[in-house]
Amino acid sequence: MSRPPAVARMLLALRFRREAREIIVGDLNEEFAELVASGVSERSARRHYVRQALASVFGFGQPDLWFHGMELDVRYAVRTLARSPAFVGVAALSLGLGIGANSAVFSVVRSLVLDSLPVNAPEDLRVIYWWQPRKDARIPELNSTGYADPGSGRGFRSNYTLSEYRALRRTSTDQADLFAFNFVRQVNVSTSGAPATAVSGILVSDNFFRGLRVPMTAGRPLDASDERPDAPLVTVISHALWHRVFGGNPQVIGQLIRVNGQPVQVIGVTAAGFRGMSLGGFFPPTDLTFPLSALEVAAPGWTPGGRSLLIDNEWHWLRVMARVTSRTDEDRLAAQLAGALGQQLAAAGILRPTDVPTTELRLIDGRRGPEPIRRDIEQSLRMVSGVVVVGLLLACVNLAGLTVARGIARQRELALRRALGAGRFRLVRQLLIESLIIALAGGAIGLAIAQWGGPPLARLLTTSQFGPLVVDFSIDKRLVSATGAFCGVATLLFGLLPALRLSRDDSHQLKHRDVGNVGRRLTAGRWLVALQMAISVPLVVGAGLLLQTTRNFGAVNLGFNPAQLVLFRVNPTIGKSVGAVQASMPARLYQDLVTRIEAVPGVQSVAVLENILAGGMKSQTSVTIDGTRQSLLMNAVGPRFFETMAIPILAGREIDARDTHGAPGAVVVNEAAARQYFGGSALGRRFFIGQREVEIVGVAANTRYQNLRTEIMPVFFDSYLQRSAQPGSMRVAVRYAGPAGTLESAIRRAVASLDSALPILDFQSQTEAIDATIAKERAFTRVLALFGCLALLLAAIGLYGVTAQTVSRRTNEIGMRVALGARHRQIVWLILRHVIVLAAAGLAVGLPTAVALSPLVQSLLYGVESTDITTLGVSGVVMLTVALVAGWLPARRAARLDPVVALRRE
Amino acid sequence: MRRHLGELEHVLLLALAGLAPGASGTEIRRVIQTRTGRVLSPGAIYTGFARLERRGYVRSDLGDPTPERGGKRKRLYRLSPAGSAALREAQSSLARLTSGLRARPARRGA
């Protein structure tokens, strides 16, 4: 059946309360049905419907309505605005920038905070959280994140063992569908002909797809048949992987791919929007979904204590979620589940039998999956939201100034309308409608800007070592309504004050073009300019502080040479690469790898290392020096590490090829460790790493370790070849001469020639690795610098405009003064005086505001205090200079006035 | 205080008087449209009657929802005694004004 247009109903909601709306919509519906039944085309019936709804809202013949004559006002506003396209263009563009920035940030918020999982009926999903009975109660070690309730301090988590999950599921079969899963960060995938890549996976219980209700693009979801012991290994792939690796070919269903070296059959492709369970950014988007029975293939390393997690009763590795129905009594369900869990915990010896009744489970809203948003991203979002809101505010204040200035030119028109009987309400409404039209134009521009500028913004905000997040920038109802709300707020902010001022009842203005009056009206514009200055100050100061931070980061003495250095990571423990096949001999693999890469033309030296220096990671271990236990930073490295990193050896030698398994333990310490623990003469001294005795064979110069912020700390470097355990995932550092050009592909070829199933991970230069650790600071420096410059520019334009108006208003007077012998300097001062007052007023408000807001950026700063006097001073001077230049231009013009011409004017 | 009927109110009451009690907004709209050619929006009808009802000239009830109204109820109007009196008064004052006027040929272009 044909349906009447919904937009008309929304329109009616603008003006009518519920009961009235029901009657009117009913009337319209009835007519619509009649029209359609009488053979009128649906399109014209719809048009009739909308027109009648519009007439009902804005119509004539209803003299006591607020909306009376609105149509005329709108038409008049459009005509008026069409006469000044330059004003409208500038206004809509500056507003569009402000609104666009806000809309872009809203898109990020929508994706990361507001969106539900793209599944059917996400509101019926629950995460099953297990609450710590008391704040200090012991709960067993879990291999995954736990959260603390900010109110009570009690911990809660959604991790369970497989047997606990099974018990919970058995208890709840009649009330809810409980499904379990866990993320696998890296899975090695290769297809015939293509090089190996690392993707992320998820292991799920047989009812995962049924419980979550994930839509599928092709093939079938996983089900109970895939859990049978004799079932073949299968996987469901993501829409993204399907396009990335298989080019969207539907023939992929049934195809075999190699997952960690094992053949696995692809049985289905999930729908395009589904990117896994982690919307908050803790895990990368999921590409492969496996049944739990594929645990050993998908996550071969997950054998704590040598036992499979499928039979283990200690590792709480599975997240459990439930789909409830409207009939589920959730309190009862939670109590039953708590009882079942308590028994399991007691049986496993984790809980004393007496504590079983204290077990508490809660069913928490699971529409966003199991994880809250990552805290660092949330913090970034807050700050950027603040900056863009200030940006919009600035655009509004600037526009308010323009509108006031424009209103002065329109005084006669307004006075005329008043004289003809227009009430103040009508005038205010008229002016507000004009503002709203500009704001809506700005909103349209803003939506376009959000589409275009959103993705780089999202990258800036969400970059970190976890990898970037996927943010959706599509235009939907929520984005449009949010943008509409920004427009509405902007209209009131920049339109209301000028409208109220300009509509004041001064009917005599039609007769006298009173100069004094114009002057008074200008005051409003002036104070708006001062306000603009005040709002700009915190942005400029923030940008200054962050620019200094960036400079300070650049000036940090690293202790090694980051130029001409690239790094990558390999992980031979995932998949059947050579290292894993050769009876766990990755050490051999790394040695072969180094040899191959050393042969690449342009390569000077190659070394294996555990943690990138200043790359965000560190390792720490407990050592015994002279019988005292110490906790010391450490880094496992291979031969030629110090040479490759260009770290000077101050005494002794560096780790080299002789320091292998079985050879006497050798370590290099840095200068700080030598001084702090060995009184400066460290060479030849011995200490214990656990049970292993090592001798200090060299002392190296100090370097930064974890990141640029942490001070120099004592560190020792031991040989990765001497570790008792085989190395897992290690980094390889390559120092090269000449241009980087084809280096990466040459290195990739060298690695592939050794082992084509070994994916290269995180290929980056040393500089990029360092930059990644200060990505947030750099992002904010750019955002604040951009908005700071914009703010300065707007303030300068505002000041220029106001001053130019003052000059043109006082042309006569200035002419008189010049004729009476005033000097050039005196005239400039006459005008500039006001500019200085305005700028000083702006600074007087802005600088304390900047100081008050400074704690917000404190955590981003390095080497500079948030209340740094120099920065505040320099910002003030910069703003004052900009103000003086903006004011000086019209002042100079005033001083050059020809008195004869000036006096003749009016 | 007695107030004279406004023009729209007058038209609405006249249309209502010509219909059986319990006329719906749609019926009233249609009568006005067919007899005067004037198209009033449903909003105007509703607001007009709401005002008349406040002044006691009109009573109304809610009708039952019907499928062709998309499950919405309608409001059914009837004239109150006060409304009849006001309408009679308005009509006779108009009649007093118009009595004795001769129909003049309309001037074009006025």
Interface residues (C-beta under 8 A of the other chain):
Chain A: P4 L12 R15 F16 A20 E22 I23 I24 V25 G26 D27 L28 N29 E30 E31 A33 E34 Q52 A53 A55 S56 V57 G59 G61 Q62 P63 D64 L65
Chain B: G6 L8 S24 G25 T26 R29 L40 S41 P42 G43 A44 I45 Y46 T47 G48 A50 R51 P65 T66 E68 R69 G70 K72 R73 K74 R75
